[in-house]
């Protein structure tokens, strides 16, 4: 996926990038793509969400960073900070798909944090334990 692909996708969802943010967002995206810090959440063959994230042991440090900064993270950290997430629709199914992807691809991550716009509400995603999975089946 390229930066232009991302822009076309975001535009199709109604998320238009402001001209004054173009260069900074492009540099941010290219850095995150190079670091493999972008998740593509799928629903069948359609992209449901794009997630830009960091792995850390102190998500508060990343929460306080500048909008388009991309500081180094810790590969073996136990927290994921979802820095930016764009999706066509935010639904419980989208949240579950993101949690499933985190648990599958990052087994060392115990919790993820996302501050949801526009009111900056903190969404916490905690790893389900084996017991929780059995309880959910019942």
Buried (B, 14 or more C-beta within 10 A) or exposed (E): EEBEEBBEBBEEBEEEEEEEEEEEBBEBBEBBBEBEBBBEBEEEEEBBBBBBBBBBEEBEEBBEEEEBEBEEBEEEBBBBBBBBBBBBEEEEEBBEBBBEBBBEEBEEBEBBBBBEEEEEEEBEBEBEEEEEEEEEEE
